[in-house]
Amino acid sequence: MDLADASLVLLAETLGHGRILSTDRRDFHAYRWKSTRPFENLLR
């Protein structure tokens, strides 16, 4: 996990939802917010 990914994960935890906008599709399939929920990448 790099700094940009970590920033998005922390922001999702703070805002309370896992909708992100990232071109890094591979990593965000593995990351979870709130320890269980997968992220929803808006750039599918």
Secondary structure by P-SEA (a helix, b strand, c coil): ccaaaaaaaaaaaaaccccccccaaaaaaaccccccbbbbcccc
